[in-house]
Amino acid sequence: MSVAMNPTGKISTGMPRPAPHVPIDPHATERLGVTVIIPTYRRPDQLAGCLDGLVRQTLAPVQVVVTVRDTDPESAEVARRYASTLPIEVAGIDVPGQVAAINRGMDHARGDIVAITDDDAVPHPDWVERIEAWYRTDPRIGGVGGRDHVYHGTVPETGEARVVGRLQWFGRVIGNHHLGVGPAQDVDVLKGANWSFRRAAIDGQRLNTRLRGSGAQVRNEVDFCLRLSRQGWRLVYDPMVAVDHFPAVRFDIDQRGANHFHPLAQENATFNDTLALMAHFGPANRAAFAAWAMLVGTCEFPGLAQWARLALRGDRHAGAKLRATLRGRLEGMRHWRETAA
């Protein structure tokens, strides 16, 4: 049996292996109630598509909470139109950002399971049923997520990945949630477009309000999932728990795509990533993370080596990305030190 060092510096024999899949039992009589939370802002057409997907579920959710900003009456009106076909609740909020929106939804959730998806995602018809089935297999399962099939217009993104949602010992987070294939696996991190939690696991816990950003607040999933992992909960990724994801415009400085770059958005995302990992790691891993992040990094959060690689590839934002990333790293580490006690 292979032995590895886990992120906290302790010896680990690896993650437990979940069943390769969980068969849906249409005759099950003991069901867990599932609340679905949809944070939305100024995307009423996409919200309607998401709600249409929930109408088609083979297992109906017991509650659908749509969190809407007070400056977005159009989205609230769209949600209310579904009151005759879904157990809709519109939860108003006057604070910007995804963290506040999801936290408000969690405050309203009554189901045994809390499932969260984006307003620009459309759950597959068996999404709720597959999520609910997983939680009945093991009381240690605290979170379940799955694949978001990303579409660029009408064209699906292609590719496959068998390593999904893993945190390496030196701080690199491997995502690939949109490309996951194969059997279900235990993971470190789920993706916010398609994640769920046992309500007992998140009782008294909410997404981190110290994270920065006015809209998406990138990496909020990393922080929240790692907290649950530290408490001993299992997180399961099953590619069959699926949504179709049609990434829509964001109404903040954090825009998607290689052609969109904003130094403050980069700094905020790096700050959030740093804060989450510094809180999760033990002393040895923190030191390794700090060295790797500054000297190497990734294309998303470049250190010196990745900056050179981006520059050689002709990325005109390479220097600005490096400077913003280093500012975010240093600020995240400083903030962690000040609040660690």
Steps between C-alpha positions, in 0.01 A plus 500: 500500500641838401564755770491876435538822694170680541462882481526541877835322506374170647543157349194386310416179317295693245135580458231240556357357183127553452285266300560550126141615465182509701203339328180698517223309675161635385328287767690645796255610768739677737608811316705796617355839419711710263504880502643662187662844526549718191683829549417732210572852384372668184478183291124435484511300176766265634312470829190387311705226332630382836150491649370313194763237577372468856142458377615192305663324798419133557510573875349835587685728742311585817605865477657731240656817641587768245714774654449831321654842547257781581618679183394209277118490487499321162661187643263500797205517263631208294540288814146574618357383168603146598308500827233270356749233390783529757511565876659840434616745764653831394752622757593864457845631584654847498867394520701435181692181433445128463611422854226713655243361255579136576514568873154655483374193320651274766323705767167415332574133421278240669592181313726224630724570199594843364584495127639810331531582132559809289222688325672432165502122555226253408485188721458165326161340575644253754722759675301526824433126511867407460607751764243371748599137438863565590423636845310185593808283434726635776428737791860626472431657162477875557511620141418371151570667167540407139582600148397828344496448124624838378355641178647782294185615329352174376835319480593277795856510628677170436760311697521250783670499838522230764670714764245748631472734797833418663725715717868415466725521805675817380180692425407434140126446461399270213149581382381317186145474636368583152693210345470222759440145378509152648375376835412725790789609720566673828639850443631799690303768316163519322396763244243767577299446181408152624545424868289389794533441873340308779332772705626343823857538369465873440290577806626830637747542212487734206722607213788719612397867505866606511544397138543788259315597185174672423345225289624146445748504793717240331625199704222514758452126436861423593469668837165342588581147384835489677333605823260206475787263419686611812192407702507146362219516245534316170455692175398291198524592131279295268506591127144368471377778732495742210393842383540675166684827558464795263741759648327838481621855544602607850413847618823570684871540428557123504422413139550158345735421214861552401426838342366646824749611760457737791782541753267540799300190403827305474618632836167413666495145362859444612424640845207258536707203385782590739275555800329162450823304464687669784210418732496137386869412500731415786831689546712288263246511220451875546872553444497278191191678369652846548819402315318323216243779458762774473757312292284279276123538527250416226375669184204624704711623793851542355821504698830588339532182290145516367539873432798422276299231323207736443732771370666260255155401374425865426251568779487880508366491856779278635675770701178645638379151596820431690486829690133459591555139603794585723300779664216256565735236641670742738173658610339159552791379711499821703126478557527134604772580754294782650185289531647153570460543874 
